[in-house]
Amino acid sequence: MRARLVKIGNSRGLRLAKPLLEQVGLSDEVDIQAAPVVLTIRPVARPRPQIRRPGHG
């Protein structure tokens, strides 16, 4: 898939179609890693909330 970088103030942005975001499970916050000629965008891993049970710590 090809996309264009768009100007956003002094920066550049990438518009991603909603079906693509849903397909890969991306929401408002992402983790981005850069390597030579490659950007990797992943959903932020959120730890599961721990349920505290009475008498178990």
GIMO-V844808 format. One record per residue. N is the residue number from 1. RES is the residue in three letters. SS is DSSP state (A for helix, B for strand, O for the rest). PSI is psi in whole degrees, 0 to 359 (NA if undefined). D_FIRST is the distance of its C-alpha to the first C-alpha in Angstrom with 1 decimal. Layout:
BEGIN
n:N res:RES ss:SS psi:PSI d_first:D_FIRST
n:N res:RES ss:SS psi:PSI d_first:D_FIRST
END
This chain:
BEGIN
n:1 res:MET ss:O psi:136 d_first:0.0
n:2 res:ARG ss:O psi:149 d_first:3.8
n:3 res:ALA ss:O psi:163 d_first:6.7
n:4 res:ARG ss:O psi:143 d_first:10.4
n:5 res:LEU ss:B psi:134 d_first:13.2
n:6 res:VAL ss:B psi:150 d_first:16.0
n:7 res:LYS ss:B psi:129 d_first:19.6
n:8 res:ILE ss:B psi:97 d_first:21.4
n:9 res:GLY ss:O psi:232 d_first:25.0
n:10 res:ASN ss:O psi:4 d_first:25.3
n:11 res:SER ss:B psi:182 d_first:22.0
n:12 res:ARG ss:B psi:146 d_first:18.3
n:13 res:GLY ss:B psi:165 d_first:16.0
n:14 res:LEU ss:B psi:122 d_first:12.4
n:15 res:ARG ss:O psi:128 d_first:12.0
n:16 res:LEU ss:O psi:133 d_first:10.3
n:17 res:ALA ss:O psi:144 d_first:10.8
n:18 res:LYS ss:A psi:315 d_first:13.9
n:19 res:PRO ss:A psi:324 d_first:12.9
n:20 res:LEU ss:A psi:316 d_first:10.2
n:21 res:LEU ss:A psi:317 d_first:13.1
n:22 res:GLU ss:A psi:321 d_first:15.5
n:23 res:GLN ss:A psi:321 d_first:13.8
n:24 res:VAL ss:A psi:358 d_first:14.0
n:25 res:GLY ss:O psi:32 d_first:17.3
n:26 res:LEU ss:O psi:143 d_first:16.8
n:27 res:SER ss:O psi:216 d_first:19.5
n:28 res:ASP ss:O psi:331 d_first:21.1
n:29 res:GLU ss:O psi:131 d_first:21.8
n:30 res:VAL ss:B psi:162 d_first:19.5
n:31 res:ASP ss:B psi:127 d_first:20.4
n:32 res:ILE ss:B psi:130 d_first:18.5
n:33 res:GLN ss:B psi:140 d_first:19.5
n:34 res:ALA ss:B psi:138 d_first:19.0
n:35 res:ALA ss:B psi:168 d_first:19.7
n:36 res:PRO ss:O psi:122 d_first:19.6
n:37 res:VAL ss:O psi:17 d_first:16.1
n:38 res:VAL ss:B psi:132 d_first:14.6
n:39 res:LEU ss:B psi:133 d_first:14.3
n:40 res:THR ss:B psi:126 d_first:14.7
n:41 res:ILE ss:B psi:124 d_first:14.8
n:42 res:ARG ss:B psi:154 d_first:17.1
n:43 res:PRO ss:B psi:148 d_first:19.3
n:44 res:VAL ss:O psi:127 d_first:22.8
n:45 res:ALA ss:O psi:119 d_first:25.2
n:46 res:ARG ss:O psi:129 d_first:28.1
n:47 res:PRO ss:O psi:145 d_first:31.4
n:48 res:ARG ss:O psi:139 d_first:33.1
n:49 res:PRO ss:O psi:138 d_first:36.1
n:50 res:GLN ss:O psi:133 d_first:39.3
n:51 res:ILE ss:O psi:121 d_first:41.8
n:52 res:ARG ss:O psi:128 d_first:45.3
n:53 res:ARG ss:O psi:141 d_first:48.0
n:54 res:PRO ss:O psi:134 d_first:51.7
n:55 res:GLY ss:O psi:4 d_first:53.6
n:56 res:HIS ss:O psi:49 d_first:50.5
n:57 res:GLY ss:O psi:NA d_first:50.3
END
